Amino acid sequence: MVLDSINKRLVPMKAHYFLFNAGTAPVVPFLPTYARQLGFSAFAVGTLYTVLPVAGMLAKPACGAIADRLRLHKSFFLAAIAVTAVAFLATGFIPETSSPPLTSAHLDCGTQTNLMVCGKYAQCAVSRLESDTSNMTVDCYVYCDPSKGDKGWTELCDSWNITQYCYTKDISSTYSFEKSPLGPPSSDTDKRDENKSFVNHLEFVAKVPIRHTLQVESCLYLRMSSVEFSSGSHVPVCNHVVREKCKISCDNQEVAEAITGIQQEPDSGEDTDPWSPSDSYQFWLFSTLLLISWIGMAVTVSIGDAICFEMLGDKPGDYGRQRLWGAFGWGIFSALAGFLVDQWSKGKTQKNYSPVFYLSLALLLADLISSTRLKHSEKKMSASILRDIGRLFTEFRVVIFLIWCAAIGLCTGVLWQHLEELASKMDTCAVTDWVKTLEGLVMAIQCFGGEIPFFFLSGKILNKLGHVNTMTLVLLAFGVRMILYSFLVNPWYALPIELLNGLTFGLAYSTMASYASIVAPPGTEATVQGLVGATFEGVGVSLGSLIGGTLLTEYGGSITFRAFGIGALCAFLLHGAVNFFCFRCSNSPHPREFQKAAGFGETTHYSSPSEAVRILNFGEGRSDSRPILMSPT
């Protein structure tokens, strides 16, 4: 009986939402940390993630318009899934950079030699190092720039008995220790010769026992037990105290986290990360593949939603019941991906992300195969997509809708940055150590406790309240959610607040997608879905991430979220007032006429979206497959 009630025509659509979100969930959350492991700086990764939403913003309406014009929605849709799968898989094969991000340090040589790194570091990472009593020794690659006439370097080179690596008379080019180590000087070279000069770069490997790591005030000391050159090991002891500037990079994850997380004091004149992304082909390869996959995901989402609404016909309220399967896929496989990475990385100093890339490929290929079974009919082509889209911007209601999309995107961009910022301010390291577990629980509650129920109920809510009133409700939910965040003192208390994600994402996304479907002129469905998605993500989320990140750094989470919460509540009141005074008190609904659906023979009258949705039947007792959109008489 249950199987008989299932619309078998929509099963491939449900499968797509589940498999596509399941296929992207293993990779997308790990990409920033994977990029850092490849050797890219935080600044380079942050810059890249600023560009990605802009690329998605341009790709969604552009590809949607081409698909509308050529009436090739399904072809574009399948191609986008395939492109995403291939780009994700290729990303997993990018080799690490040979020039890792470096951290400025001082080489402190005396009766014992230390690498001294000073600044504002991640206290919890340092505490873990200090409490480590194991006999593990870490390799730190040290890059120094000796200069002629520096007595400190003369003392160090002579004390370590490495003069053959330090001096040269005639060589002025840059040398690499690994590829071109300098040989011993000729017999007639007097190391006391005043005309001698240092090589441009001195590179060596320092052996650092973790148990000797020491924190003194704002500085972290890494004791060197020995140094290695091509000729062998040397004892790093100096007859006189020497302190010289160098750059370091360590191959242990804990040490790397401690030293690369350090922020140098503003007046120190140090550059914590001098490596330029342009020095590495890996960075540009990673950027290109990530850009391709991002565009593929953006096009898949926007055109996929357009196809879904076409298949739903006169039951747009059932959209949430299709989309909720995406929340199932994301929630299940994002948690599974974290488990797989941990299991495959046991006993290794670095995380092994290979399983998530293969898992993503398998799921996206399954999605591609399943999506070929979509029974989608291309609608009548628009005579002029540009003209029809331009007319939308002349309608005040549509402009207000796009502003609303940008506003909820703005709030969404801020929400993503809160938990780790709050955890980093806790007095104990226990909370920070558990922040990834906390984020996993947050994701589970967001998906299963918030999004899925509201995706399922979205049709009934929209039918009861209407789209405009639901938009107002979403702004209220954002305001309440952020005000509650602003009073949090423990990130674990955020868990019950995450239930509001059902309103701020599940209901909001259903409202956004279905309203875009309603206002779209015939033949522009994919274009309008892309335009709305671009406004939400490209404008709203991008600005939210930029503004939110700046305010969080400058003023902290409490003030930032209180300000955004108050702003969302003001937007809630303003949106409600505009709706009441401009729409309900207006005698003119501004109807316009156009052909709504391919094959729908007569001219249909399209009312204002708020009026039209009132007469849409959301699956209650209707048997025909055509939308009824009529202006009031």
CORFEN-V779735 format. One record per backbone hydrogen bond with DSSP energy under -1.0 kcal/mol. CO is the residue of the C=O (numbers start at 1). NH is the residue of the N-H. If there is no record, write none. Layout:
# CORFEN-V779735
co=CO nh=NH
co=CO nh=NH
This chain:
# CORFEN-V779735
co=1 nh=5
co=6 nh=8
co=7 nh=10
co=10 nh=14
co=11 nh=15
co=12 nh=16
co=13 nh=17
co=14 nh=18
co=15 nh=19
co=16 nh=20
co=17 nh=21
co=18 nh=22
co=19 nh=23
co=20 nh=24
co=21 nh=25
co=24 nh=28
co=27 nh=30
co=30 nh=34
co=31 nh=35
co=32 nh=36
co=33 nh=37
co=34 nh=38
co=35 nh=40
co=38 nh=97
co=41 nh=45
co=42 nh=46
co=43 nh=47
co=44 nh=48
co=45 nh=49
co=47 nh=51
co=48 nh=52
co=51 nh=55
co=52 nh=56
co=53 nh=57
co=54 nh=58
co=55 nh=59
co=56 nh=60
co=58 nh=62
co=59 nh=63
co=60 nh=64
co=61 nh=65
co=62 nh=66
co=63 nh=67
co=64 nh=68
co=65 nh=69
co=66 nh=70
co=67 nh=72
co=72 nh=76
co=73 nh=77
co=74 nh=78
co=75 nh=79
co=76 nh=80
co=77 nh=81
co=78 nh=82
co=79 nh=83
co=80 nh=84
co=81 nh=85
co=82 nh=86
co=83 nh=87
co=84 nh=88
co=85 nh=89
co=86 nh=90
co=87 nh=91
co=88 nh=92
co=90 nh=93
co=91 nh=94
co=103 nh=248
co=105 nh=246
co=106 nh=116
co=107 nh=244
co=108 nh=114
co=109 nh=242
co=110 nh=238
co=113 nh=224
co=114 nh=108
co=115 nh=222
co=116 nh=106
co=117 nh=220
co=120 nh=263
co=122 nh=126
co=123 nh=127
co=124 nh=128
co=125 nh=129
co=126 nh=130
co=127 nh=131
co=129 nh=132
co=136 nh=210
co=138 nh=208
co=139 nh=251
co=140 nh=206
co=141 nh=249
co=142 nh=204
co=143 nh=247
co=144 nh=202
co=147 nh=150
co=150 nh=154
co=151 nh=155
co=152 nh=156
co=153 nh=157
co=154 nh=158
co=155 nh=159
co=156 nh=160
co=157 nh=162
co=162 nh=165
co=163 nh=167
co=166 nh=199
co=168 nh=197
co=176 nh=180
co=186 nh=189
co=190 nh=193
co=193 nh=196
co=197 nh=168
co=202 nh=144
co=204 nh=142
co=205 nh=228
co=206 nh=140
co=207 nh=225
co=208 nh=138
co=209 nh=212
co=210 nh=213
co=214 nh=221
co=216 nh=219
co=218 nh=119
co=219 nh=216
co=220 nh=117
co=221 nh=214
co=222 nh=115
co=226 nh=207
co=227 nh=234
co=228 nh=205
co=229 nh=232
co=232 nh=229
co=234 nh=227
co=235 nh=237
co=242 nh=109
co=244 nh=107
co=246 nh=105
co=247 nh=143
co=248 nh=103
co=249 nh=141
co=252 nh=256
co=253 nh=257
co=254 nh=258
co=255 nh=259
co=256 nh=260
co=263 nh=120
co=265 nh=268
co=276 nh=279
co=277 nh=280
co=280 nh=284
co=281 nh=285
co=282 nh=286
co=283 nh=287
co=284 nh=288
co=285 nh=289
co=286 nh=290
co=287 nh=291
co=288 nh=292
co=289 nh=293
co=290 nh=294
co=291 nh=295
co=292 nh=296
co=293 nh=297
co=294 nh=298
co=295 nh=299
co=296 nh=300
co=297 nh=301
co=298 nh=302
co=299 nh=303
co=300 nh=304
co=301 nh=305
co=302 nh=306
co=303 nh=307
co=304 nh=308
co=305 nh=309
co=306 nh=310
co=307 nh=311
co=308 nh=312
co=309 nh=313
co=312 nh=315
co=315 nh=318
co=316 nh=319
co=319 nh=322
co=319 nh=323
co=320 nh=324
co=322 nh=325
co=323 nh=326
co=324 nh=328
co=325 nh=329
co=326 nh=330
co=327 nh=331
co=328 nh=332
co=329 nh=333
co=330 nh=334
co=332 nh=336
co=333 nh=337
co=334 nh=338
co=335 nh=339
co=336 nh=340
co=337 nh=341
co=338 nh=342
co=339 nh=343
co=340 nh=344
co=345 nh=348
co=353 nh=357
co=354 nh=358
co=355 nh=359
co=356 nh=360
co=357 nh=361
co=358 nh=362
co=359 nh=363
co=360 nh=364
co=361 nh=365
co=362 nh=366
co=363 nh=367
co=364 nh=368
co=365 nh=369
co=366 nh=370
co=367 nh=371
co=370 nh=373
co=371 nh=374
co=374 nh=376
co=384 nh=388
co=385 nh=389
co=386 nh=390
co=387 nh=391
co=391 nh=394
co=392 nh=395
co=395 nh=399
co=396 nh=400
co=397 nh=401
co=398 nh=402
co=399 nh=403
co=400 nh=404
co=401 nh=405
co=402 nh=406
co=403 nh=407
co=404 nh=408
co=405 nh=409
co=406 nh=410
co=407 nh=411
co=408 nh=412
co=409 nh=413
co=410 nh=414
co=411 nh=415
co=412 nh=416
co=414 nh=417
co=415 nh=418
co=418 nh=422
co=419 nh=423
co=420 nh=424
co=422 nh=425
co=423 nh=426
co=429 nh=433
co=430 nh=434
co=432 nh=435
co=434 nh=438
co=435 nh=439
co=436 nh=440
co=437 nh=441
co=438 nh=442
co=439 nh=443
co=440 nh=444
co=441 nh=445
co=442 nh=446
co=443 nh=447
co=444 nh=448
co=445 nh=449
co=445 nh=450
co=446 nh=451
co=447 nh=452
co=450 nh=454
co=451 nh=455
co=452 nh=456
co=453 nh=457
co=454 nh=458
co=457 nh=461
co=458 nh=462
co=459 nh=463
co=460 nh=464
co=461 nh=465
co=462 nh=466
co=466 nh=470
co=467 nh=471
co=468 nh=472
co=469 nh=473
co=470 nh=474
co=471 nh=475
co=472 nh=476
co=473 nh=477
co=474 nh=478
co=475 nh=479
co=476 nh=480
co=477 nh=481
co=478 nh=482
co=479 nh=483
co=480 nh=484
co=481 nh=485
co=482 nh=486
co=485 nh=488
co=490 nh=493
co=491 nh=494
co=492 nh=495
co=494 nh=498
co=496 nh=499
co=497 nh=500
co=498 nh=501
co=499 nh=502
co=500 nh=503
co=500 nh=504
co=501 nh=505
co=501 nh=506
co=502 nh=507
co=503 nh=508
co=505 nh=509
co=506 nh=510
co=507 nh=511
co=508 nh=512
co=509 nh=513
co=510 nh=514
co=511 nh=515
co=512 nh=516
co=513 nh=517
co=514 nh=518
co=515 nh=519
co=516 nh=520
co=521 nh=524
co=524 nh=528
co=525 nh=529
co=526 nh=530
co=527 nh=531
co=528 nh=532
co=529 nh=533
co=530 nh=534
co=531 nh=535
co=532 nh=536
co=533 nh=537
co=534 nh=539
co=535 nh=540
co=536 nh=541
co=537 nh=542
co=539 nh=543
co=540 nh=544
co=541 nh=545
co=542 nh=546
co=543 nh=547
co=544 nh=548
co=545 nh=549
co=546 nh=550
co=547 nh=551
co=548 nh=552
co=549 nh=553
co=550 nh=554
co=551 nh=555
co=556 nh=560
co=557 nh=561
co=558 nh=562
co=559 nh=563
co=560 nh=564
co=561 nh=565
co=562 nh=566
co=563 nh=567
co=564 nh=568
co=565 nh=569
co=566 nh=570
co=567 nh=571
co=568 nh=572
co=569 nh=573
co=570 nh=574
co=571 nh=575
co=572 nh=576
co=573 nh=577
co=574 nh=578
co=575 nh=579
co=576 nh=580
co=577 nh=581
co=578 nh=582
co=579 nh=583
co=579 nh=584
co=580 nh=585
co=592 nh=606
co=597 nh=600
co=599 nh=601
co=604 nh=594
co=606 nh=592
co=608 nh=612
co=609 nh=613
co=612 nh=615
co=617 nh=619
